[in-house]
Amino acid sequence: FHEFMASVDALVMGRKTFESVRDMEGGPWPYGDTPVWVLTAAGVEVPERLKGKVKVTSGSPQEILTELAASGAKDVYVDGGETIRGFLAAGLLTRIIISKVPIALGGGRPLFTEEQASQIKEISSKTLSCGIVQATYACK
């Protein structure tokens, strides 16, 4: 994961994903010094320890990428189901990596609609030593 994070210039995630990561017990902030943009219309509390690392925004996916590009970001990691779907619908993703954790979390819900699923094609997958399966998709 640390190798992957070193390859990205910024991270964009939705509020729900941010709150889940923010509220995890123990351990350091998993994203290090990588700038994190939290997409929300409702606002979100950013703890003091994360100020300067996290920016809260309500812009559209295109507006966010335009601002990130102006700051020099080229490779942006987009995380969180609703956020990913929004960026995919806007035609702004070129590649998707989905990490499947081998635990049951209830019934779940599909990450993509049928239409969105038709816009991606799996190009590779690998199993990590911890049991996580990572599948890489190209966006059409």
The first five atom37 places (N, CA, C, CB, O) and aatype in JSON, in Angstrom:
{
  "aatype": [13, 8, 6, 13, 12, 0, 15, 19, 3, 0, 10, 19, 12, 7, 1, 11, 16, 13, 6, 15, 19, 1, 3, 12, 6, 7, 7, 14, 17, 14, 18, 7, 3, 16, 14, 19, 17, 19, 10, 16, 0, 0, 7, 19, 6, 19, 14, 6, 1, 10, 11, 7, 11, 19, 11, 19, 16, 15, 7, 15, 14, 5, 6, 9, 10, 16, 6, 10, 0, 0, 15, 7, 0, 11, 3, 19, 18, 19, 3, 7, 7, 6, 16, 9, 1, 7, 13, 10, 0, 0, 7, 10, 10, 16, 1, 9, 9, 9, 15, 11, 19, 14, 9, 0, 10, 7, 7, 7, 1, 14, 10, 13, 16, 6, 6, 5, 0, 15, 5, 9, 11, 6, 9, 15, 15, 11, 16, 10, 15, 4, 7, 9, 19, 5, 0, 16, 18, 0, 4, 11],
  "atom_mask": [
    [1, 1, 1, 1, 1],
    [1, 1, 1, 1, 1],
    [1, 1, 1, 1, 1],
    [1, 1, 1, 1, 1],
    [1, 1, 1, 1, 1],
    [1, 1, 1, 1, 1],
    [1, 1, 1, 1, 1],
    [1, 1, 1, 1, 1],
    [1, 1, 1, 1, 1],
    [1, 1, 1, 1, 1],
    [1, 1, 1, 1, 1],
    [1, 1, 1, 1, 1],
    [1, 1, 1, 1, 1],
    [1, 1, 1, 0, 1],
    [1, 1, 1, 1, 1],
    [1, 1, 1, 1, 1],
    [1, 1, 1, 1, 1],
    [1, 1, 1, 1, 1],
    [1, 1, 1, 1, 1],
    [1, 1, 1, 1, 1],
    [1, 1, 1, 1, 1],
    [1, 1, 1, 1, 1],
    [1, 1, 1, 1, 1],
    [1, 1, 1, 1, 1],
    [1, 1, 1, 1, 1],
    [1, 1, 1, 0, 1],
    [1, 1, 1, 0, 1],
    [1, 1, 1, 1, 1],
    [1, 1, 1, 1, 1],
    [1, 1, 1, 1, 1],
    [1, 1, 1, 1, 1],
    [1, 1, 1, 0, 1],
    [1, 1, 1, 1, 1],
    [1, 1, 1, 1, 1],
    [1, 1, 1, 1, 1],
    [1, 1, 1, 1, 1],
    [1, 1, 1, 1, 1],
    [1, 1, 1, 1, 1],
    [1, 1, 1, 1, 1],
    [1, 1, 1, 1, 1],
    [1, 1, 1, 1, 1],
    [1, 1, 1, 1, 1],
    [1, 1, 1, 0, 1],
    [1, 1, 1, 1, 1],
    [1, 1, 1, 1, 1],
    [1, 1, 1, 1, 1],
    [1, 1, 1, 1, 1],
    [1, 1, 1, 1, 1],
    [1, 1, 1, 1, 1],
    [1, 1, 1, 1, 1],
    [1, 1, 1, 1, 1],
    [1, 1, 1, 0, 1],
    [1, 1, 1, 1, 1],
    [1, 1, 1, 1, 1],
    [1, 1, 1, 1, 1],
    [1, 1, 1, 1, 1],
    [1, 1, 1, 1, 1],
    [1, 1, 1, 1, 1],
    [1, 1, 1, 0, 1],
    [1, 1, 1, 1, 1],
    [1, 1, 1, 1, 1],
    [1, 1, 1, 1, 1],
    [1, 1, 1, 1, 1],
    [1, 1, 1, 1, 1],
    [1, 1, 1, 1, 1],
    [1, 1, 1, 1, 1],
    [1, 1, 1, 1, 1],
    [1, 1, 1, 1, 1],
    [1, 1, 1, 1, 1],
    [1, 1, 1, 1, 1],
    [1, 1, 1, 1, 1],
    [1, 1, 1, 0, 1],
    [1, 1, 1, 1, 1],
    [1, 1, 1, 1, 1],
    [1, 1, 1, 1, 1],
    [1, 1, 1, 1, 1],
    [1, 1, 1, 1, 1],
    [1, 1, 1, 1, 1],
    [1, 1, 1, 1, 1],
    [1, 1, 1, 0, 1],
    [1, 1, 1, 0, 1],
    [1, 1, 1, 1, 1],
    [1, 1, 1, 1, 1],
    [1, 1, 1, 1, 1],
    [1, 1, 1, 1, 1],
    [1, 1, 1, 0, 1],
    [1, 1, 1, 1, 1],
    [1, 1, 1, 1, 1],
    [1, 1, 1, 1, 1],
    [1, 1, 1, 1, 1],
    [1, 1, 1, 0, 1],
    [1, 1, 1, 1, 1],
    [1, 1, 1, 1, 1],
    [1, 1, 1, 1, 1],
    [1, 1, 1, 1, 1],
    [1, 1, 1, 1, 1],
    [1, 1, 1, 1, 1],
    [1, 1, 1, 1, 1],
    [1, 1, 1, 1, 1],
    [1, 1, 1, 1, 1],
    [1, 1, 1, 1, 1],
    [1, 1, 1, 1, 1],
    [1, 1, 1, 1, 1],
    [1, 1, 1, 1, 1],
    [1, 1, 1, 1, 1],
    [1, 1, 1, 0, 1],
    [1, 1, 1, 0, 1],
    [1, 1, 1, 0, 1],
    [1, 1, 1, 1, 1],
    [1, 1, 1, 1, 1],
    [1, 1, 1, 1, 1],
    [1, 1, 1, 1, 1],
    [1, 1, 1, 1, 1],
    [1, 1, 1, 1, 1],
    [1, 1, 1, 1, 1],
    [1, 1, 1, 1, 1],
    [1, 1, 1, 1, 1],
    [1, 1, 1, 1, 1],
    [1, 1, 1, 1, 1],
    [1, 1, 1, 1, 1],
    [1, 1, 1, 1, 1],
    [1, 1, 1, 1, 1],
    [1, 1, 1, 1, 1],
    [1, 1, 1, 1, 1],
    [1, 1, 1, 1, 1],
    [1, 1, 1, 1, 1],
    [1, 1, 1, 1, 1],
    [1, 1, 1, 1, 1],
    [1, 1, 1, 1, 1],
    [1, 1, 1, 1, 1],
    [1, 1, 1, 0, 1],
    [1, 1, 1, 1, 1],
    [1, 1, 1, 1, 1],
    [1, 1, 1, 1, 1],
    [1, 1, 1, 1, 1],
    [1, 1, 1, 1, 1],
    [1, 1, 1, 1, 1],
    [1, 1, 1, 1, 1],
    [1, 1, 1, 1, 1],
    [1, 1, 1, 1, 1]
  ],
  "atom_positions": [
    [[0.83, -1.2, 0.0], [0.0, 0.0, 0.0], [0.87, 1.26, 0.0], [-0.94, 0.0, 1.22], [0.58, 2.23, -0.7]],
    [[1.95, 1.22, 0.8], [2.81, 2.4, 0.89], [3.48, 2.68, -0.46], [3.89, 2.21, 1.99], [3.67, 3.84, -0.85]],
    [[3.83, 1.61, -1.18], [4.43, 1.78, -2.52], [3.42, 2.43, -3.46], [4.89, 0.41, -3.09], [3.76, 3.32, -4.24]],
    [[2.16, 1.97, -3.38], [1.11, 2.54, -4.21], [0.9, 4.01, -3.88], [-0.19, 1.76, -4.04], [0.83, 4.84, -4.78]],
    [[0.81, 4.35, -2.59], [0.59, 5.74, -2.18], [1.73, 6.63, -2.64], [0.42, 5.83, -0.67], [1.52, 7.81, -2.94]],
    [[2.94, 6.1, -2.68], [4.08, 6.89, -3.15], [3.96, 7.22, -4.63], [5.39, 6.14, -2.89], [4.62, 8.13, -5.12]],
    [[3.11, 6.47, -5.36], [2.96, 6.69, -6.8], [1.87, 7.69, -7.14], [2.66, 5.38, -7.48], [1.71, 8.04, -8.31]],
    [[1.12, 8.17, -6.15], [0.04, 9.13, -6.43], [0.38, 10.5, -5.87], [-1.3, 8.62, -5.85], [1.1, 10.63, -4.87]],
    [[-0.16, 11.52, -6.52], [0.11, 12.9, -6.11], [-0.94, 13.44, -5.15], [0.18, 13.79, -7.33], [-0.67, 14.36, -4.38]],
    [[-2.15, 12.87, -5.2], [-3.24, 13.34, -4.34], [-4.3, 12.25, -4.27], [-3.85, 14.67, -4.86], [-4.33, 11.34, -5.09]],
    [[-5.15, 12.37, -3.27], [-6.22, 11.41, -3.06], [-7.53, 12.18, -2.91], [-5.95, 10.51, -1.82], [-7.6, 13.17, -2.19]],
    [[-8.58, 11.72, -3.6], [-9.92, 12.3, -3.47], [-10.82, 11.21, -2.93], [-10.45, 12.87, -4.84], [-10.88, 10.11, -3.49]],
    [[-11.54, 11.51, -1.85], [-12.46, 10.52, -1.29], [-13.73, 11.22, -0.84], [-11.81, 9.76, -0.11], [-13.76, 12.43, -0.63]],
    [[-14.77, 10.43, -0.69], [-16.02, 10.97, -0.19], [-16.01, 11.08, 1.33], [0.0, 0.0, 0.0], [-15.12, 10.56, 2.0]],
    [[-17.01, 11.76, 1.84], [-17.11, 11.99, 3.28], [-17.2, 10.7, 4.07], [-18.31, 12.86, 3.58], [-16.53, 10.56, 5.1]],
    [[-18.02, 9.74, 3.61], [-18.2, 8.49, 4.36], [-16.88, 7.72, 4.45], [-19.27, 7.61, 3.69], [-16.54, 7.2, 5.51]],
    [[-16.14, 7.66, 3.36], [-14.84, 6.98, 3.39], [-13.89, 7.71, 4.33], [-14.23, 6.89, 1.96], [-13.2, 7.08, 5.12]],
    [[-13.86, 9.04, 4.24], [-12.99, 9.82, 5.12], [-13.32, 9.56, 6.58], [-13.1, 11.31, 4.8], [-12.42, 9.32, 7.39]],
    [[-14.61, 9.61, 6.92], [-15.0, 9.4, 8.31], [-14.59, 8.02, 8.81], [-16.5, 9.59, 8.47], [-14.18, 7.87, 9.96]],
    [[-14.69, 7.01, 7.95], [-14.29, 5.65, 8.34], [-12.8, 5.59, 8.64], [-14.64, 4.64, 7.24], [-12.38, 5.02, 9.65]],
    [[-11.99, 6.17, 7.77], [-10.53, 6.15, 7.95], [-10.12, 7.04, 9.11], [-9.81, 6.59, 6.66], [-9.28, 6.67, 9.93]],
    [[-10.72, 8.21, 9.19], [-10.41, 9.17, 10.26], [-10.65, 8.56, 11.64], [-11.24, 10.43, 10.11], [-9.9, 8.82, 12.58]],
    [[-11.7, 7.76, 11.76], [-12.12, 7.24, 13.06], [-11.5, 5.89, 13.42], [-13.61, 7.12, 13.09], [-11.82, 5.32, 14.46]],
    [[-10.6, 5.37, 12.56], [-9.94, 4.1, 12.88], [-9.07, 4.27, 14.12], [-9.09, 3.6, 11.68], [-8.37, 5.27, 14.27]],
    [[-9.12, 3.29, 14.97], [-8.33, 3.32, 16.21], [-6.9, 2.87, 15.93], [-8.96, 2.41, 17.3], [-6.68, 1.93, 15.16]],
    [[-5.95, 3.53, 16.53], [-4.55, 3.1, 16.48], [-3.89, 3.36, 15.13], [0.0, 0.0, 0.0], [-4.57, 3.48, 14.11]],
    [[-2.6, 3.45, 15.15], [-1.83, 3.62, 13.93], [-1.86, 5.04, 13.41], [0.0, 0.0, 0.0], [-2.74, 5.83, 13.75]],
    [[-0.87, 5.36, 12.58], [-0.79, 6.7, 12.0], [-1.78, 6.86, 10.84], [0.64, 6.98, 11.5], [-2.36, 5.89, 10.36]],
    [[-1.97, 8.09, 10.42], [-2.78, 8.42, 9.25], [-2.2, 7.63, 8.07], [-2.79, 9.98, 8.96], [-1.03, 7.81, 7.75]],
    [[-2.98, 6.78, 7.42], [-2.42, 5.87, 6.4], [-1.92, 6.53, 5.13], [-3.44, 4.87, 6.04], [-1.22, 5.89, 4.34]],
    [[-2.26, 7.8, 4.91], [-1.9, 8.45, 3.65], [-0.67, 9.34, 3.76], [-3.05, 9.26, 3.15], [-0.32, 10.03, 2.81]],
    [[-0.03, 9.33, 4.93], [1.19, 10.13, 5.11], [0.96, 11.59, 4.8], [0.0, 0.0, 0.0], [0.02, 12.21, 5.29]],
    [[1.84, 12.14, 3.96], [1.75, 13.55, 3.59], [1.05, 13.78, 2.26], [3.12, 14.16, 3.54], [1.0, 14.9, 1.77]],
    [[0.5, 12.71, 1.66], [-0.24, 12.87, 0.41], [-1.47, 13.74, 0.66], [-0.66, 11.48, -0.18], [-2.24, 13.45, 1.57]],
    [[-1.67, 14.79, -0.14], [-2.85, 15.64, 0.05], [-4.14, 14.84, -0.16], [-2.81, 16.84, -0.92], [-4.26, 14.09, -1.14]],
    [[-5.08, 15.0, 0.74], [-6.37, 14.3, 0.68], [-7.48, 15.33, 0.53], [-6.6, 13.41, 1.95], [-7.58, 16.27, 1.32]],
    [[-8.29, 15.16, -0.5], [-9.43, 16.03, -0.74], [-10.69, 15.24, -0.41], [-9.46, 16.57, -2.22], [-10.9, 14.14, -0.93]],
    [[-11.53, 15.79, 0.46], [-12.75, 15.13, 0.86], [-13.93, 15.82, 0.19], [-12.92, 15.13, 2.41], [-14.17, 17.0, 0.41]],
    [[-14.63, 15.06, -0.63], [-15.76, 15.58, -1.39], [-17.04, 15.41, -0.58], [-15.88, 14.86, -2.77], [-17.44, 14.29, -0.27]],
    [[-17.69, 16.54, -0.22], [-18.92, 16.48, 0.57], [-19.72, 17.76, 0.39], [-18.6, 16.24, 2.05], [-19.16, 18.86, 0.28]],
    [[-21.01, 17.61, 0.38], [-21.89, 18.78, 0.36], [-22.3, 19.14, 1.79], [-23.14, 18.52, -0.52], [-22.76, 20.26, 2.06]],
    [[-22.14, 18.18, 2.72], [-22.62, 18.37, 4.09], [-21.56, 18.91, 5.03], [-23.13, 17.07, 4.62], [-21.88, 19.3, 6.16]],
    [[-20.3, 18.94, 4.61], [-19.23, 19.33, 5.51], [-18.8, 18.13, 6.36], [0.0, 0.0, 0.0], [-19.52, 17.14, 6.46]],
    [[-17.64, 18.24, 6.96], [-17.12, 17.15, 7.78], [-16.09, 17.71, 8.75], [-16.5, 16.02, 6.89], [-15.39, 18.68, 8.44]],
    [[-15.99, 17.11, 9.92], [-15.02, 17.55, 10.92], [-13.64, 16.97, 10.59], [-15.46, 17.12, 12.34], [-13.48, 15.77, 10.41]],
    [[-12.65, 17.87, 10.52], [-11.27, 17.46, 10.29], [-10.5, 17.66, 11.6], [-10.61, 18.27, 9.1], [-10.38, 18.79, 12.07]],
    [[-9.98, 16.57, 12.18], [-9.25, 16.72, 13.44], [-8.0, 17.58, 13.28], [-8.86, 15.35, 13.99], [-7.43, 17.68, 12.19]],
    [[-7.59, 18.19, 14.35], [-6.42, 19.07, 14.34], [-5.2, 18.38, 13.72], [-6.09, 19.53, 15.75], [-4.46, 19.0, 12.96]],
    [[-5.01, 17.1, 14.04], [-3.82, 16.37, 13.55], [-3.81, 16.22, 12.03], [-3.77, 14.99, 14.2], [-2.76, 15.92, 11.45]],
    [[-4.96, 16.42, 11.38], [-5.03, 16.25, 9.92], [-5.15, 17.58, 9.18], [-6.2, 15.38, 9.57], [-5.17, 17.59, 7.95]],
    [[-5.24, 18.68, 9.91], [-5.32, 19.98, 9.25], [-4.02, 20.23, 8.5], [-5.61, 21.12, 10.27], [-2.93, 19.98, 9.03]],
    [[-4.13, 20.71, 7.29], [-2.96, 20.88, 6.43], [-2.73, 19.68, 5.52], [0.0, 0.0, 0.0], [-2.01, 19.78, 4.53]],
    [[-3.35, 18.54, 5.86], [-3.25, 17.33, 5.03], [-4.55, 17.05, 4.3], [-2.86, 16.12, 5.89], [-4.57, 16.39, 3.26]],
    [[-5.66, 17.58, 4.84], [-7.0, 17.29, 4.31], [-7.68, 18.59, 3.91], [-7.85, 16.53, 5.35], [-7.7, 19.56, 4.67]],
    [[-8.24, 18.6, 2.7], [-9.01, 19.74, 2.23], [-10.44, 19.26, 1.98], [-8.39, 20.38, 0.92], [-10.64, 18.24, 1.32]],
    [[-11.41, 19.97, 2.51], [-12.82, 19.64, 2.32], [-13.34, 20.49, 1.17], [-13.65, 19.87, 3.62], [-13.13, 21.7, 1.14]],
    [[-14.03, 19.85, 0.21], [-14.52, 20.55, -0.96], [-15.89, 20.02, -1.37], [-13.54, 20.42, -2.12], [-16.26, 18.9, -1.02]],
    [[-16.63, 20.83, -2.1], [-17.94, 20.39, -2.61], [-17.99, 20.52, -4.13], [-19.08, 21.2, -1.97], [-19.07, 20.49, -4.72]],
    [[-16.83, 20.68, -4.77], [-16.79, 20.85, -6.22], [-17.17, 19.6, -6.99], [0.0, 0.0, 0.0], [-17.25, 18.5, -6.43]],
    [[-17.4, 19.79, -8.27], [-17.67, 18.66, -9.15], [-16.37, 17.89, -9.39], [-18.29, 19.14, -10.51], [-15.29, 18.43, -9.16]],
    [[-16.45, 16.64, -9.84], [-15.21, 15.9, -10.14], [-14.3, 16.67, -11.1], [-15.56, 14.54, -10.75], [-13.09, 16.71, -10.89]],
    [[-14.86, 17.29, -12.13], [-14.04, 18.04, -13.09], [-13.37, 19.23, -12.42], [-14.89, 18.52, -14.27], [-12.19, 19.49, -12.65]],
    [[-14.11, 19.96, -11.59], [-13.54, 21.11, -10.9], [-12.4, 20.69, -9.97], [-14.62, 21.85, -10.1], [-11.38, 21.37, -9.88]],
    [[-12.59, 19.58, -9.27], [-11.56, 19.08, -8.36], [-10.3, 18.7, -9.14], [-12.07, 17.88, -7.56], [-9.19, 19.07, -8.75]],
    [[-10.46, 17.96, -10.24], [-9.28, 17.57, -11.02], [-8.59, 18.77, -11.65], [-9.67, 16.59, -12.12], [-7.36, 18.79, -11.76]],
    [[-9.36, 19.77, -12.05], [-8.76, 20.98, -12.61], [-7.91, 21.68, -11.56], [-9.85, 21.93, -13.15], [-6.79, 22.11, -11.85]],
    [[-8.43, 21.79, -10.35], [-7.68, 22.43, -9.27], [-6.45, 21.6, -8.88], [-8.58, 22.64, -8.05], [-5.38, 22.15, -8.63]],
    [[-6.61, 20.29, -8.84], [-5.46, 19.42, -8.52], [-4.38, 19.54, -9.6], [-5.92, 17.95, -8.38], [-3.19, 19.61, -9.28]],
    [[-4.79, 19.55, -10.86], [-3.82, 19.68, -11.96], [-3.08, 21.01, -11.85], [-4.53, 19.58, -13.33], [-1.87, 21.07, -12.09]],
    [[-3.79, 22.08, -11.49], [-3.15, 23.39, -11.34], [-2.12, 23.39, -10.22], [-4.2, 24.46, -11.08], [-1.17, 24.17, -10.24]],
    [[-2.3, 22.49, -9.24], [-1.34, 22.39, -8.14], [-0.19, 21.44, -8.48], [-2.03, 21.93, -6.87], [0.72, 21.26, -7.67]],
    [[-0.23, 20.83, -9.68], [0.84, 19.94, -10.11], [0.54, 18.46, -10.0], [0.0, 0.0, 0.0], [1.37, 17.64, -10.37]],
    [[-0.64, 18.1, -9.5], [-1.01, 16.69, -9.36], [-1.32, 16.08, -10.73], [-2.22, 16.53, -8.41], [-2.05, 16.67, -11.52]],
    [[-0.75, 14.91, -10.99], [-1.01, 14.2, -12.24], [-1.71, 12.87, -11.99], [0.29, 13.95, -13.0], [-2.68, 12.54, -12.68]],
    [[-1.24, 12.12, -11.0], [-1.83, 10.83, -10.67], [-2.66, 10.99, -9.41], [-0.74, 9.73, -10.49], [-2.13, 11.23, -8.32]],
    [[-3.98, 10.84, -9.57], [-4.9, 11.06, -8.46], [-5.61, 9.75, -8.15], [-5.93, 12.19, -8.8], [-6.13, 9.08, -9.04]],
    [[-5.63, 9.4, -6.87], [-6.29, 8.21, -6.37], [-7.68, 8.63, -5.91], [-5.47, 7.53, -5.2], [-7.81, 9.52, -5.07]],
    [[-8.73, 8.0, -6.46], [-10.11, 8.31, -6.1], [-10.65, 7.13, -5.31], [-10.99, 8.59, -7.38], [-10.58, 5.99, -5.77]],
    [[-11.19, 7.39, -4.1], [-11.61, 6.33, -3.2], [-13.02, 6.58, -2.68], [-10.64, 6.19, -2.03], [-13.41, 7.73, -2.47]],
    [[-13.77, 5.52, -2.48], [-15.13, 5.61, -1.96], [-16.14, 5.38, -3.07], [0.0, 0.0, 0.0], [-16.04, 5.98, -4.14]],
    [[-17.09, 4.51, -2.82], [-18.04, 4.09, -3.85], [-18.74, 5.21, -4.59], [0.0, 0.0, 0.0], [-18.7, 5.26, -5.82]],
    [[-19.38, 6.11, -3.86], [-20.11, 7.2, -4.52], [-19.17, 8.12, -5.28], [-20.91, 8.01, -3.5], [-19.5, 8.59, -6.37]],
    [[-18.01, 8.37, -4.72], [-17.04, 9.26, -5.37], [-16.52, 8.62, -6.65], [-15.87, 9.58, -4.42], [-16.41, 9.28, -7.68]],
    [[-16.19, 7.34, -6.58], [-15.72, 6.62, -7.78], [-16.79, 6.65, -8.86], [-15.34, 5.15, -7.43], [-16.49, 6.94, -10.02]],
    [[-18.03, 6.36, -8.49], [-19.12, 6.37, -9.48], [-19.27, 7.75, -10.12], [-20.45, 5.95, -8.82], [-19.52, 7.84, -11.32]],
    [[-19.12, 8.82, -9.34], [-19.23, 10.17, -9.89], [-18.12, 10.48, -10.88], [0.0, 0.0, 0.0], [-18.37, 11.06, -11.93]],
    [[-16.89, 10.1, -10.56], [-15.76, 10.33, -11.46], [-15.88, 9.47, -12.72], [-14.43, 10.04, -10.74], [-15.54, 9.92, -13.81]],
    [[-16.37, 8.23, -12.57], [-16.56, 7.36, -13.73], [-17.65, 7.93, -14.64], [-16.94, 5.92, -13.27], [-17.47, 7.96, -15.86]],
    [[-18.75, 8.38, -14.06], [-19.85, 8.95, -14.85], [-19.39, 10.2, -15.61], [-21.04, 9.3, -13.94], [-19.89, 10.48, -16.7]],
    [[-18.45, 10.95, -15.03], [-17.93, 12.16, -15.68], [-16.86, 11.83, -16.71], [-17.37, 13.13, -14.64], [-16.34, 12.73, -17.37]],
    [[-16.52, 10.55, -16.86], [-15.51, 10.15, -17.84], [-14.09, 10.55, -17.46], [0.0, 0.0, 0.0], [-13.25, 10.76, -18.33]],
    [[-13.82, 10.65, -16.15], [-12.53, 11.16, -15.7], [-11.57, 10.08, -15.2], [-12.75, 12.15, -14.61], [-10.45, 10.4, -14.79]],
    [[-11.97, 8.82, -15.22], [-11.09, 7.75, -14.77], [-10.51, 7.0, -15.96], [-11.85, 6.77, -13.85], [-11.2, 6.75, -16.95]],
    [[-9.23, 6.66, -15.86], [-8.59, 5.86, -16.91], [-8.33, 4.43, -16.45], [-7.26, 6.5, -17.35], [-8.23, 3.51, -17.26]],
    [[-8.23, 4.26, -15.12], [-7.92, 2.95, -14.56], [-8.56, 2.86, -13.18], [-6.37, 2.71, -14.49], [-8.6, 3.83, -12.42]],
    [[-9.07, 1.67, -12.87], [-9.66, 1.42, -11.56], [-8.98, 0.19, -10.97], [-11.21, 1.22, -11.66], [-8.86, -0.84, -11.63]],
    [[-8.54, 0.29, -9.72], [-8.0, -0.86, -9.0], [-8.95, -1.11, -7.84], [-6.52, -0.61, -8.5], [-9.16, -0.25, -6.99]],
    [[-9.52, -2.31, -7.81], [-10.44, -2.67, -6.74], [-9.77, -3.72, -5.88], [-11.81, -3.19, -7.31], [-9.33, -4.76, -6.39]],
    [[-9.69, -3.46, -4.58], [-9.12, -4.41, -3.63], [-10.26, -5.11, -2.92], [-8.17, -3.69, -2.62], [-11.09, -4.46, -2.27]],
    [[-10.3, -6.42, -3.03], [-11.37, -7.21, -2.42], [-10.81, -7.88, -1.17], [-11.94, -8.28, -3.43], [-9.9, -8.7, -1.24]],
    [[-11.37, -7.5, -0.03], [-10.94, -8.04, 1.25], [-11.79, -9.28, 1.54], [-11.07, -6.98, 2.4], [-13.01, -9.22, 1.47]],
    [[-11.15, -10.4, 1.88], [-11.88, -11.66, 2.03], [-12.63, -11.81, 3.36], [-10.92, -12.81, 1.9], [-12.39, -12.74, 4.13]],
    [[-13.55, -10.86, 3.63], [-14.42, -10.97, 4.8], [-15.83, -10.58, 4.38], [-13.92, -10.07, 5.97], [-16.02, -9.8, 3.45]],
    [[-16.8, -11.11, 5.07], [-18.2, -10.79, 4.76], [-18.63, -9.58, 5.58], [-19.12, -12.01, 5.06], [-18.43, -9.53, 6.79]],
    [[-19.21, -8.61, 4.9], [-19.67, -7.39, 5.56], [-21.17, -7.21, 5.37], [-18.92, -6.17, 5.01], [-21.64, -6.08, 5.19]],
    [[-21.9, -8.27, 5.41], [-23.35, -8.16, 5.2], [-23.68, -8.37, 3.74], [0.0, 0.0, 0.0], [-22.87, -8.91, 2.99]],
    [[-24.86, -7.95, 3.35], [-25.33, -8.17, 1.98], [-24.58, -7.37, 0.94], [0.0, 0.0, 0.0], [-24.44, -7.81, -0.2]],
    [[-24.09, -6.2, 1.34], [-23.37, -5.35, 0.39], [-24.27, -4.8, -0.68], [0.0, 0.0, 0.0], [-25.47, -5.1, -0.74]],
    [[-23.68, -3.99, -1.52], [-24.4, -3.47, -2.67], [-23.4, -3.3, -3.8], [-25.12, -2.12, -2.34], [-22.21, -3.1, -3.55]],
    [[-23.88, -3.38, -5.04], [-22.96, -3.29, -6.18], [-22.23, -1.94, -6.21], [-23.72, -3.51, -7.49], [-22.8, -0.9, -5.9]],
    [[-20.96, -1.99, -6.58], [-20.18, -0.76, -6.72], [-20.63, 0.02, -7.95], [-18.68, -1.09, -6.81], [-20.66, 1.25, -7.93]],
    [[-20.98, -0.7, -9.03], [-21.34, -0.05, -10.28], [-22.72, -0.46, -10.75], [-20.31, -0.38, -11.36], [-23.2, -1.56, -10.45]],
    [[-23.37, 0.45, -11.48], [-24.6, 0.1, -12.17], [-24.22, -0.79, -13.36], [-25.4, 1.39, -12.64], [-23.04, -0.9, -13.69]],
    [[-25.2, -1.42, -13.98], [-24.92, -2.23, -15.18], [-24.25, -1.39, -16.26], [-26.21, -2.88, -15.73], [-23.3, -1.83, -16.9]],
    [[-24.76, -0.18, -16.45], [-24.2, 0.71, -17.47], [-22.74, 1.03, -17.16], [-25.02, 2.01, -17.57], [-21.89, 0.99, -18.05]],
    [[-22.44, 1.36, -15.89], [-21.05, 1.67, -15.52], [-20.16, 0.44, -15.66], [-20.99, 2.21, -14.09], [-19.02, 0.55, -16.11]],
    [[-20.67, -0.72, -15.27], [-19.88, -1.95, -15.39], [-19.51, -2.23, -16.85], [-20.65, -3.16, -14.81], [-18.47, -2.81, -17.13]],
    [[-20.37, -1.8, -17.78], [-20.08, -2.01, -19.2], [-18.98, -1.06, -19.7], [-21.35, -1.82, -20.03], [-18.48, -1.23, -20.81]],
    [[-18.62, -0.05, -18.89], [-17.61, 0.93, -19.28], [-16.21, 0.55, -18.8], [-17.97, 2.29, -18.73], [-15.25, 1.27, -19.06]],
    [[-16.09, -0.58, -18.1], [-14.77, -0.99, -17.61], [-14.47, -2.42, -18.05], [-14.69, -0.88, -16.07], [-15.38, -3.22, -18.3]],
    [[-13.17, -2.73, -18.14], [-12.76, -4.08, -18.55], [-11.59, -4.51, -17.67], [-12.37, -4.12, -20.07], [-10.59, -3.8, -17.56]],
    [[-11.72, -5.68, -17.04], [-10.64, -6.18, -16.2], [-9.44, -6.51, -17.06], [-11.09, -7.41, -15.39], [-9.55, -7.22, -18.07]],
    [[-8.27, -6.0, -16.65], [-7.05, -6.27, -17.42], [-6.03, -7.1, -16.63], [-6.41, -4.97, -17.84], [-5.13, -7.68, -17.23]],
    [[-6.17, -7.17, -15.3], [-5.29, -8.02, -14.51], [-5.84, -8.17, -13.11], [-3.87, -7.45, -14.46], [-6.7, -7.4, -12.67]],
    [[-5.34, -9.18, -12.41], [-5.67, -9.34, -11.0], [-4.52, -10.08, -10.33], [-7.02, -10.1, -10.79], [-3.8, -10.85, -10.96]],
    [[-4.36, -9.83, -9.02], [-3.32, -10.51, -8.27], [-3.78, -10.66, -6.83], [-1.97, -9.73, -8.34], [-4.57, -9.87, -6.33]],
    [[-3.27, -11.7, -6.18], [-3.57, -11.92, -4.77], [-2.35, -11.48, -3.96], [-3.93, -13.42, -4.49], [-1.24, -11.94, -4.2]],
    [[-2.58, -10.61, -3.01], [-1.51, -10.12, -2.15], [-1.28, -11.12, -1.01], [-1.86, -8.71, -1.58], [-2.14, -11.96, -0.74]],
    [[-0.13, -11.03, -0.36], [0.22, -11.99, 0.68], [-0.78, -12.0, 1.83], [1.59, -11.68, 1.21], [-0.89, -13.01, 2.53]],
    [[-1.5, -10.91, 2.05], [-2.47, -10.83, 3.14], [-3.83, -11.41, 2.76], [-2.64, -9.38, 3.58], [-4.75, -11.43, 3.57]],
    [[-3.97, -11.89, 1.5], [-5.21, -12.49, 1.05], [-6.1, -11.55, 0.26], [0.0, 0.0, 0.0], [-7.1, -11.99, -0.32]],
    [[-5.77, -10.28, 0.23], [-6.55, -9.32, -0.56], [-6.32, -9.58, -2.04], [-6.16, -7.85, -0.19], [-5.2, -9.81, -2.48]],
    [[-7.4, -9.55, -2.81], [-7.3, -9.7, -4.26], [-7.47, -8.32, -4.88], [-8.37, -10.71, -4.81], [-8.46, -7.64, -4.64]],
    [[-6.48, -7.93, -5.69], [-6.56, -6.64, -6.39], [-6.82, -6.88, -7.86], [-5.25, -5.81, -6.19], [-6.06, -7.58, -8.53]],
    [[-7.9, -6.3, -8.36], [-8.24, -6.39, -9.78], [-8.08, -5.01, -10.4], [-9.68, -6.93, -9.99], [-8.54, -4.02, -9.84]],
    [[-7.42, -4.96, -11.56], [-7.21, -3.7, -12.27], [-8.09, -3.68, -13.5], [-5.73, -3.5, -12.65], [-8.13, -4.64, -14.27]],
    [[-8.8, -2.57, -13.69], [-9.72, -2.39, -14.81], [-9.3, -1.17, -15.63], [-11.17, -2.24, -14.3], [-8.85, -0.16, -15.08]],
    [[-9.45, -1.27, -16.93], [-9.28, -0.12, -17.82], [-10.67, 0.47, -18.05], [-8.59, -0.51, -19.19], [-11.65, -0.26, -18.19]],
    [[-10.75, 1.77, -18.08], [-12.03, 2.45, -18.35], [-12.11, 2.74, -19.83], [-12.16, 3.77, -17.52], [-11.17, 3.25, -20.43]],
    [[-13.26, 2.41, -20.42], [-13.45, 2.58, -21.86], [-13.8, 4.01, -22.18], [-14.53, 1.64, -22.39], [-14.0, 4.35, -23.35]]
  ]
}
